[in-house]
């Protein structure tokens, strides 16, 4: 007679990932039969309480969705409502928006690299541990993050939940004299960003790959941040290639206004966050997707640094699908954001007015930008009097949940097959690391704290 045993492992809190939730793994005879990322934090109802508000309010309200990527929410909201109202923001106002977005990319990606992700590679439990063993690196990371905060403070009014953004532009725009000290600071930050790429490139990376479609905005000629067309790169499996293939595959695009027909959200029993599918398939958005779709348009000096870090050259059809190496791609994006900020500051001329009028009109509009964690989509329907009749927000982490679950299944199964059988502590550490590879954002959608493993 075969005796089955079940073992439950609970982790009271998962360090370096925000929020509340659980992961349930079921193992049977050495096989992973189930992996569920259980999100149980109560819904926050942002879409519901946007209804009935003035069309001018969503940028301020939605910035409160996340303290780490508020600019992404503001910019996606602005783009969607301006789309309804038939207004295009261009020129120096558009450049200032991109500059503000660079500040968010710098501070958010640096936070993840140094404070959340690096301890996984260096054997520490937190940045406090790293401050004892790698003090110089931690100090560099803090200085780099502060340069992004400084951009946010000058352009947004404050580093968290900026208050200077409005429909059509800003309440106030800076002078060239105000930007000059920031340029000096960013020139120093560029050296820190280059050093960061070299540092993380030296980490030890397990072999891994993701067999998902990759979804990101694309804008030919530039690395998409604050605008672009949804672009999906085929999964390796569809081309008969292994998940860790570094070949670029064919892409397809679709108009932003058709996004709801392609990225379809469904409720799953084990989560209060919706799951998304791209044309019925798992997909991944975020750093790896952006680099695969738009990496060829990075500046030559950034591409050279990326190549030296082992990422290959996307102009030659090389992509990175290893989620453990996403930390390198994030560091490359920080380097790009610093250089892009310097370019925008150098070309800046104060516009004649801080915003263009955005008079309300009835209709539905769509907006999307690239939050540090991936494509963020907003849709608003306005009534004749300009009030919001309907709102829909699709955050990147919610889109990634199915891919994260699949990544957990694959990684745990590979570990079980490699033997010897991992201890509960080893399995927990592995699962935590897999989750942190994707940098899930708790405030947007994902909350992960409790791990349950049932062994049979």
C-alpha positions, 0 to 999 in steps of 0.5 A, spaced: 500 500 500 502 506 498 502 512 503 500 519 501 503 524 505 501 532 505 505 537 508 503 545 508 508 550 508 506 557 510 511 563 510 508 569 514 511 574 510 515 575 503 520 580 504 522 585 498 515 584 495 509 588 497 502 586 499 498 581 501 496 574 498 499 567 498 502 562 493 499 555 493 503 549 490 501 542 490 506 536 489 504 529 487 510 524 486 515 529 485 511 533 480 508 540 480 500 539 479 498 546 481 501 553 482 496 558 484 498 565 486 492 567 491 491 574 491 486 576 497 487 583 498 481 586 498 479 590 491 480 597 492 475 600 487 478 605 483 474 604 477 468 604 481 469 611 485 472 614 478 465 614 475 461 620 476 468 625 477 470 630 473 474 629 467 479 633 470 480 628 476 483 621 474 490 624 473 490 626 480 486 620 483 489 614 479 496 617 481 494 614 488 494 607 485 501 606 486 506 610 490 512 607 486 509 608 479 504 614 480 507 618 473 505 612 469 498 612 472 497 619 471 500 619 464 496 613 462 490 617 464 491 624 461 492 620 454 486 616 455 482 623 457 485 627 451 484 622 446 476 622 448 477 630 447 481 630 441 487 633 444 494 632 442 499 634 447 506 635 443 512 639 443 516 641 449 510 639 454 510 632 451 518 632 452 517 635 459 512 629 460 517 624 458 522 627 462 518 626 468 517 619 466 524 618 466 525 620 473 520 615 475 524 610 471 530 611 474 527 611 481 523 605 481 528 601 477 533 603 481 529 601 488 528 594 485 535 593 483 538 595 489 533 594 495 529 588 492 533 584 487 540 584 489 540 581 495 537 574 492 544 574 488 548 576 494 546 572 499 543 577 504 536 578 506 535 585 505 539 592 503 541 592 510 545 586 510 548 589 503 550 595 507 554 591 511 557 587 506 557 592 499 556 599 502 559 602 496 554 599 492 548 601 496 551 608 497 551 608 489 544 605 488 541 610 493 545 616 490 542 614 483 535 613 486 535 620 489 537 623 482 530 620 479 527 623 486 529 630 484 526 629 477 520 627 480 520 633 485 522 639 480 517 637 475 511 633 479 511 637 485 513 632 490 517 625 489 511 621 491 504 622 488 506 628 484 501 634 484 503 638 478 501 634 472 494 636 469 490 634 463 494 638 457 500 639 461 502 641 467 500 647 472 507 650 472 513 648 468 520 649 470 525 654 467 532 652 464 535 655 470 531 650 474 533 644 470 541 646 470 543 643 477 539 637 475 543 636 469 549 636 473 546 631 478 544 626 472 551 627 469 554 624 475 548 619 475 550 616 468 556 614 471 553 610 477 548 607 472 554 604 468 557 602 474 550 598 476 550 595 469 557 592 470 555 590 477 549 586 476 552 583 470 557 579 474 551 576 478 551 568 478 544 567 473 541 560 473 539 558 466 532 559 465 527 561 459 520 564 459 515 561 453 510 566 453 508 572 448 511 578 450 507 585 450 510 592 450 508 599 446 513 600 440 514 607 437 519 606 431 526 610 432 525 610 440 525 606 446 517 607 448 516 610 454 510 614 454 507 612 448 506 607 442 503 602 439 501 595 442 506 590 439 506 582 441 512 578 440 511 571 438 512 565 444 518 561 442 514 555 443 510 557 437 516 557 433 518 550 435 524 553 439 526 552 447 523 557 452 530 560 453 532 561 446 535 568 445 532 569 438 527 575 436 521 572 433 516 575 429 511 581 432 504 583 430 501 590 432 494 592 434 491 599 435 490 601 442 483 602 441 482 595 440 486 593 446 480 590 450 479 585 444 486 583 445 487 583 452 481 580 456 481 580 463 477 574 467 476 573 474 479 567 477 477 563 484 483 564 487 485 571 486 481 578 487 486 581 482 483 579 475 488 575 470 489 577 463 490 573 456 493 576 450 488 573 444 487 567 449 494 566 451 499 567 457 503 573 456 508 577 459 509 585 459 515 589 462 522 590 462 524 583 458 518 585 453 520 592 452 527 590 451 525 584 446 520 589 442 524 596 442 531 594 444 534 595 437 532 603 438 536 604 444 542 609 443 549 606 440 552 607 447 547 604 451 547 598 446 554 597 447 554 597 454 548 592 454 552 587 449 558 588 454 553 586 460 552 579 456 545 581 453 547 581 446 545 586 440 537 586 439 539 590 432 542 583 430 535 579 433 538 577 440 533 578 446 533 576 453 528 571 456 531 569 462 527 572 468 533 572 472 537 576 468 531 581 468 535 585 473 541 587 468 535 589 463 533 594 468 539 597 469 540 598 462 533 601 462 536 606 468 542 608 464 537 609 458 533 614 462 538 618 465 541 619 458 534 621 455 533 625 461 540 629 459 538 629 452 531 632 454 534 637 458 539 640 453 534 641 448 529 644 453 525 651 451 520 653 456 513 653 452 509 659 452 504 656 457 504 650 461 498 646 458 493 646 453 486 646 454 482 640 454 475 641 454 470 635 455 466 632 450 462 625 450 466 619 448 471 613 449 478 614 449 484 610 450 491 611 453 497 607 455 504 608 457 510 603 459 510 603 467 517 600 470 513 593 470 510 594 463 504 596 459 499 600 463 492 601 459 487 606 461 480 607 458 475 612 460 468 614 457 465 621 458 458 623 458 456 629 455 457 634 461 464 631 462 463 626 468 466 619 467 461 614 466 466 608 465 473 607 467 477 601 466 485 600 468 489 594 466 495 594 470 502 590 468 502 586 474 495 583 473 497 581 466 503 578 468 500 573 473 498 567 469 506 568 466 508 568 473 504 562 475 507 558 469 514 560 471 513 558 478 511 551 476 517 550 471 522 553 476 520 548 482 519 542 477 526 543 474 529 544 481 525 537 483 528 534 477 535 536 479 535 533 486 536 532 491 529 534 494 529 541 496 527 542 504 521 547 505 526 553 506 530 552 500 523 551 496 520 557 499 527 561 498 526 559 490 519 561 490 520 568 493 526 569 488 522 567 482 516 572 484 521 578 485 524 576 478 518 579 475 518 585 480 510 585 482 507 591 484 502 590 490 499 597 490 497 596 482 494 589 483 499 583 486 499 582 493 503 576 495 505 574 502 503 567 504 506 560 501 502 554 502 505 547 499 501 541 499 506 535 498 503 528 496 
